Amino acid sequence: MLFCDVVGSTALGESLDPEAVRALLARYFGVMRGIVESYEGSVEKFIGDAVMAVFGVPAVHEDDALRACRAAVEMREAFADLGIEGRIGVCTGEVVTGTEERLATGDPVNVAARLQGAAEPGEVLIAATTFRFAGGTASHGWLRRCSDRSGRLGSCVAVVWRTGRGLPIGRWWRS
């Protein structure tokens, strides 16, 4: 599961004309959908200014966790071209789907949303499970403990990628 959110969207809405905000969000959603789909993920839904995406539905790939990580990094890189800041959370695990709308449910959905909420602007927070499934090593990011208002992420170790921190792209991100 991947959650991506625009930072400061309320301030944008207060400072820009509604049509300009709508045009910006339409462009943002189009770019983010294109990135997710380029890694064979699916946009589950748009929630306000957030993107909820799932990888492994409807077709499972052995490297879905890595695909989600690659998409997250590319999404983060796209923020600058869009003139916005954002934050992203990614979590891997079992979810249940089954309706025409898919509507993924399960703990990874909640954890990805909390990771996104705990991220600083320009950060991608990746749950330890995703990090392991994606085959990462500590050299590809910075490890830190995460916390959010619920306290639920207190024991979650996440990999942090920050804008402008020299993210190693290398073979791990591009094949």
C-alpha positions as semicolon CSV with decimal commas, in nm:
position;residue;x (nm);y (nm);z (nm)
1;M;0,000;0,000;0,000
2;L;0,117;0,350;-0,079
3;F;-0,022;0,679;0,050
4;C;0,090;1,010;-0,099
5;D;-0,028;1,347;0,029
6;V;0,026;1,711;-0,066
7;V;0,179;1,923;0,212
8;G;0,008;2,255;0,271
9;S;-0,297;2,196;0,056
10;T;-0,518;2,397;0,290
11;A;-0,293;2,700;0,248
12;L;-0,296;2,645;-0,129
13;G;-0,675;2,644;-0,124
14;E;-0,680;2,967;0,074
15;S;-0,426;3,147;-0,147
16;L;-0,529;3,033;-0,497
17;D;-0,844;3,066;-0,699
18;P;-1,058;2,748;-0,677
19;E;-1,015;2,682;-1,050
20;A;-0,635;2,704;-1,014
21;V;-0,645;2,459;-0,723
22;R;-0,862;2,222;-0,923
23;A;-0,624;2,243;-1,221
24;L;-0,321;2,183;-0,997
25;L;-0,482;1,882;-0,827
26;A;-0,596;1,739;-1,161
27;R;-0,239;1,762;-1,291
28;Y;-0,103;1,614;-0,965
29;F;-0,349;1,323;-0,974
30;G;-0,269;1,256;-1,340
31;V;0,106;1,253;-1,282
32;M;0,076;1,032;-0,972
33;R;-0,160;0,788;-1,146
34;G;0,082;0,764;-1,439
35;I;0,374;0,687;-1,208
36;V;0,181;0,424;-1,010
37;E;0,059;0,256;-1,328
38;S;0,408;0,260;-1,482
39;Y;0,508;0,021;-1,201
40;E;0,192;-0,186;-1,258
41;G;0,021;-0,058;-0,945
42;S;-0,337;0,065;-0,926
43;V;-0,474;0,384;-0,780
44;E;-0,729;0,264;-0,528
45;K;-0,873;0,610;-0,477
46;F;-0,810;0,979;-0,439
47;I;-0,902;1,115;-0,097
48;G;-0,898;1,495;-0,089
49;D;-0,541;1,564;-0,201
50;A;-0,414;1,215;-0,115
51;V;-0,344;0,921;-0,343
52;M;-0,403;0,568;-0,215
53;A;-0,237;0,307;-0,437
54;V;-0,206;-0,068;-0,420
55;F;0,050;-0,299;-0,578
56;G;-0,023;-0,667;-0,641
57;V;-0,389;-0,616;-0,732
58;P;-0,525;-0,743;-0,962
59;A;-0,199;-0,917;-1,066
60;V;0,063;-1,018;-0,810
61;H;0,432;-0,971;-0,888
62;E;0,715;-1,113;-0,683
63;D;0,866;-0,764;-0,660
64;D;0,554;-0,562;-0,573
65;A;0,723;-0,411;-0,265
66;L;1,013;-0,292;-0,478
67;R;0,771;-0,156;-0,740
68;A;0,592;0,043;-0,468
69;C;0,926;0,183;-0,345
70;R;1,032;0,280;-0,695
71;A;0,697;0,449;-0,754
72;A;0,726;0,634;-0,423
73;V;1,068;0,774;-0,510
74;E;0,952;0,880;-0,856
75;M;0,640;1,040;-0,707
76;R;0,855;1,230;-0,460
77;E;1,078;1,351;-0,743
78;A;0,769;1,472;-0,935
79;F;0,663;1,712;-0,658
80;A;0,914;1,979;-0,765
81;D;0,789;1,982;-1,125
82;L;0,436;2,025;-0,992
83;G;0,541;2,311;-0,764
84;I;0,424;2,135;-0,448
85;E;0,565;1,943;-0,154
86;G;0,444;1,604;-0,044
87;R;0,503;1,310;0,184
88;I;0,465;0,938;0,120
89;G;0,419;0,622;0,328
90;V;0,454;0,264;0,204
91;C;0,366;-0,061;0,384
92;T;0,363;-0,419;0,260
93;G;0,139;-0,698;0,385
94;E;-0,182;-0,886;0,329
95;V;-0,493;-0,692;0,239
96;V;-0,838;-0,807;0,137
97;T;-1,002;-0,688;-0,182
98;G;-1,296;-0,826;-0,365
99;T;-1,537;-0,566;-0,488
100;E;-1,544;-0,396;-0,825
101;E;-1,396;-0,090;-0,656
102;R;-1,127;-0,313;-0,496
103;L;-1,137;-0,124;-0,164
104;A;-0,832;-0,278;0,000
105;T;-0,867;-0,329;0,374
106;G;-0,620;-0,457;0,627
107;D;-0,348;-0,338;0,860
108;P;-0,102;-0,236;0,583
109;V;-0,357;0,022;0,465
110;N;-0,366;0,181;0,810
111;V;0,009;0,162;0,862
112;A;0,085;0,317;0,520
113;A;-0,152;0,604;0,600
114;R;0,012;0,656;0,940
115;L;0,360;0,646;0,788
116;Q;0,256;0,908;0,536
117;G;0,119;1,122;0,817
118;A;0,441;1,083;1,019
119;A;0,665;1,174;0,724
120;E;0,821;1,517;0,697
121;P;0,773;1,713;0,373
122;G;0,983;1,549;0,102
123;E;1,015;1,220;0,291
124;V;0,922;0,868;0,194
125;L;0,869;0,648;0,499
126;I;0,878;0,277;0,427
127;A;0,771;0,016;0,681
128;A;1,032;-0,236;0,787
129;T;0,831;-0,514;0,618
130;T;0,843;-0,331;0,286
131;F;1,212;-0,265;0,330
132;R;1,278;-0,638;0,380
133;F;1,055;-0,748;0,090
134;A;1,216;-0,491;-0,140
135;G;1,560;-0,630;-0,059
136;G;1,699;-0,298;0,065
137;T;1,997;-0,229;0,282
138;A;2,063;0,058;0,522
139;S;2,289;0,220;0,263
140;H;1,979;0,308;0,062
141;G;1,832;0,537;0,324
142;W;1,836;0,636;0,686
143;L;1,678;0,419;0,954
144;R;1,474;0,588;1,224
145;R;1,196;0,504;1,462
146;C;0,860;0,646;1,364
147;S;0,585;0,775;1,582
148;D;0,246;0,925;1,517
149;R;-0,038;1,050;1,731
150;S;-0,173;0,699;1,782
151;G;0,159;0,576;1,919
152;R;0,116;0,270;1,699
153;L;0,429;0,331;1,493
154;G;0,656;0,350;1,797
155;S;0,812;0,013;1,723
156;C;0,815;0,056;1,346
157;V;1,153;0,107;1,187
158;A;1,124;0,294;0,862
159;V;1,361;0,382;0,585
160;V;1,370;0,752;0,521
161;W;1,446;0,915;0,190
162;R;1,454;1,294;0,193
163;T;1,457;1,539;-0,094
164;G;1,803;1,683;-0,138
165;R;1,974;1,421;0,078
166;G;2,159;1,245;-0,201
167;L;1,926;0,953;-0,253
168;P;2,124;0,672;-0,411
169;I;1,932;0,582;-0,725
170;G;2,168;0,311;-0,855
171;R;2,070;-0,044;-0,936
172;W;1,828;-0,073;-0,642
173;W;1,594;0,181;-0,799
174;R;1,646;0,130;-1,169
175;S;1,676;-0,204;-1,338
